[in-house]
């Protein structure tokens, strides 16, 4: 969907701004807009969310003009996509309203509801357009590049970095804000990441200088790249993206082997090893909160519902926690304590580091397999619980990766080792939990051990160690 020679994936629907406005929005994704989307100045200025906001796009003139009805409808649709990006960037998805979108787009409410059933449908349509244009652009670069696998992947990753750096608001909408729309948003994000996984796998499979990637390894590569990009979007550091290409490429190629991987396994369910034992009231409330959130959704819960499930009085609940948010944050902190204990194997800082990595990841995957609600919390739940919960999840991912790599005998072969391993582990849990169920997580522990070892020992040595040391 191009307009005025530009596309949404590259930031084309960001509005034109005055030099002063452009200076104050440096680093926030401003770019030249479509031909028909000129700045509206202060005409029609409206206030929302505590801010005074002018329409981004001038309304089409009334009466006769050169555009037919279909062109008008498409023009308005694209403007609403651009307005959705701007509104969510300013307010977040939850606080974005249809009123804000139509104000920014310079269209009427009637025009909005003629094209979308509600805010979510417009948001999802915006995600679809961002993803399709970005992936098409990256794929075209890869196909047109010549040379080795390294050269072609380098060109594709450079294009990816350019897309993120030139349109951080659009990239953030997909990689950071998509989960805010609930299951439908997660589905769009998952579909996009799956396409990237498939394309990485296909590029290795077709390359004469590399063996095919096992599916879980392709997934781990994408998880690492997702993590590095997510952090820079969240912290508004997207100006680093082009400088990160070398590390993204080395992270990807650290898993290249000349011979087919010996890591083939068939996923199968592993008997649950859950042994909850005795619990006090507090522990029972925390577990019940996470289990209910996984089954019914965080937004649908109340303190009374959690108290009833845990078998305690509502007075007991409020005696333990000030509110539901405090309850969930305590539950995530408790989960974190248990996970940290699992990855505290003394061998992680000794000469037996590779075996200790394997043991720790096997124990971690068995822990989540036996506790599906906890895996669901790590995979998606924290994103529904607010920024503090997201931060706690991110801190835990960082600490797990740091503990697993503390005893590595060699410097990493890629500058993205730490972030890549963080993303690979959590992305694997997310994909398996949301698509295949947690029962098969223990069968992925060998792959994850390989992903931790390879950036320090090389792919061939890591594969040899993992296959010889199967638990």
Secondary structure as UniProt FT lines:
FT   STRAND          2..3
FT   TURN            4..5
FT   STRAND          6..7
FT   HELIX           8..10
FT   TURN            11..13
FT   HELIX           19..24
FT   TURN            25..29
FT   TURN            35..36
FT   TURN            41..44
FT   STRAND          46..48
FT   TURN            49..50
FT   STRAND          51..53
FT   HELIX           69..91
FT   TURN            93..95
FT   HELIX           98..105
FT   HELIX           109..115
FT   HELIX           119..144
FT   HELIX           149..166
FT   HELIX           168..172
FT   HELIX           173..177
FT   HELIX           178..181
FT   HELIX           183..206
FT   TURN            208..209
FT   HELIX           215..234
FT   TURN            235..236
FT   HELIX           238..240
FT   HELIX           242..244
FT   HELIX           245..253
FT   TURN            254..255
FT   HELIX           281..296
FT   HELIX           298..300
FT   HELIX           303..310
FT   HELIX           314..320
FT   HELIX           324..342
FT   HELIX           346..349
FT   TURN            351..352
FT   HELIX           353..370
FT   HELIX           372..376
FT   HELIX           377..381
FT   HELIX           382..384
FT   HELIX           387..405
FT   TURN            406..407
FT   TURN            415..416
FT   HELIX           417..431
FT   HELIX           432..436
FT   HELIX           438..444
FT   HELIX           445..457
FT   HELIX           459..468
//
